[in-house]
Amino acid sequence: GAEAEVGGVRYFAAKSRSYANWLILRGFLVEGQPEAAVKMFKEGLKVYPLSTAASPPGMAFVSGSGKVMNTIHSNDFHFYEEIHAVLSKEHVDFLEPELRGRAASIGIQRGKPFAPSDKL
């Protein structure tokens, strides 16, 4: 990332190569209670395109506490379907040409159905 200034306000700008991003944060309890950390994030954390700095969109905070989130990819054929789904949603430059070529070599291409041949 880099620092940027818009209208006299300094920002820390980070450019993402993908449309979808996770920002996992952990706050600390104060006297056994989470309210201080929640307040710190809700009042101090702002994530939005720098181009909207003059009128930033509202933030949506989702607590992961008590929620089940599977972050482990399949270890069978479904893995390739997951890769195809990601490549179909992201912009073309999300991956370097070499990785896009490797994916294409097994039938995973943006804008095309994933239908690998029996040879694979």
C-alpha positions in Angstrom: 0.0 0.0 0.0 0.8 3.7 -0.1 -0.3 6.8 1.6 -2.5 9.2 -0.4 -4.0 12.6 0.3 -7.4 13.7 -0.9 -8.8 17.0 0.1 -6.2 17.5 2.9 -7.0 14.1 4.4 -4.4 11.3 4.5 -5.3 7.8 3.5 -3.5 4.5 3.5 -4.3 3.1 0.0 -4.0 -0.5 -0.9 -4.8 -1.8 -4.4 -6.4 -5.3 -4.7 -6.1 -7.5 -7.7 -9.5 -9.1 -7.0 -13.1 -8.1 -6.5 -13.6 -10.2 -3.4 -11.4 -9.6 -0.3 -11.5 -10.8 3.3 -10.3 -8.6 6.1 -10.1 -10.6 9.2 -9.5 -8.6 12.4 -9.3 -9.5 16.0 -9.9 -7.0 18.8 -9.0 -7.6 22.4 -11.3 -7.6 25.4 -11.2 -4.8 27.9 -12.2 -6.1 31.4 -13.6 -9.2 29.7 -15.9 -7.3 27.4 -15.6 -6.8 23.6 -17.3 -3.4 23.3 -14.1 -1.3 23.2 -12.8 -3.4 20.3 -16.1 -3.3 18.4 -16.2 0.5 18.9 -12.6 0.9 17.7 -13.3 -1.0 14.5 -16.8 0.5 13.7 -15.6 4.1 14.3 -12.0 3.9 13.1 -12.0 1.4 10.2 -13.0 2.7 6.8 -12.5 0.6 3.7 -13.7 1.9 0.3 -12.3 3.0 -3.1 -10.2 6.1 -2.8 -12.1 7.6 -5.6 -15.2 7.8 -3.3 -13.3 9.5 -0.5 -15.3 12.7 -0.8 -18.5 10.8 -0.1 -17.6 7.3 1.2 -20.1 4.5 1.2 -21.3 3.1 4.5 -19.5 0.2 6.1 -21.1 -3.2 6.8 -19.6 -5.1 9.7 -20.2 -8.9 10.0 -19.3 -10.6 13.2 -17.9 -14.1 12.6 -18.5 -15.0 16.2 -20.4 -18.3 16.5 -20.6 -18.7 12.7 -19.5 -21.7 10.8 -17.3 -20.7 7.8 -15.7 -23.4 5.7 -12.4 -22.0 4.4 -11.0 -25.3 3.3 -11.2 -26.1 -0.4 -12.4 -29.4 -1.7 -9.8 -32.1 -2.3 -11.6 -33.8 -5.1 -13.0 -32.8 -8.5 -15.1 -30.0 -6.9 -11.8 -28.1 -6.3 -11.6 -27.4 -10.1 -15.3 -26.3 -10.1 -14.4 -23.9 -7.3 -11.5 -22.5 -9.3 -13.8 -22.1 -12.3 -16.3 -20.2 -10.2 -13.7 -17.8 -8.9 -12.2 -17.2 -12.4 -15.7 -16.6 -13.8 -16.4 -13.8 -11.2 -13.1 -12.0 -11.2 -11.7 -9.7 -13.8 -9.4 -11.2 -16.4 -6.2 -9.8 -14.9 -6.9 -11.3 -11.5 -4.3 -14.0 -12.3 -1.1 -13.7 -14.2 -1.2 -15.0 -17.8 0.9 -18.1 -16.9 -1.7 -19.2 -14.3 -4.6 -18.5 -16.6 -2.9 -20.6 -19.3 -2.4 -23.5 -16.9 -6.1 -23.3 -15.9 -7.1 -23.1 -19.6 -5.0 -26.3 -20.3 -7.4 -28.3 -18.1 -10.5 -26.6 -19.4 -11.0 -23.7 -16.9 -11.5 -20.5 -18.8 -13.4 -17.3 -18.0 -16.7 -17.0 -19.9 -16.7 -20.7 -20.9 -18.4 -23.6 -19.2 -16.1 -26.0 -17.3 -16.5 -29.3 -19.2 -13.1 -31.2 -19.0 -12.6 -34.1 -21.3 -12.3 -37.7 -20.0 -8.6 -37.5 -20.9 -8.0 -35.3 -17.9 
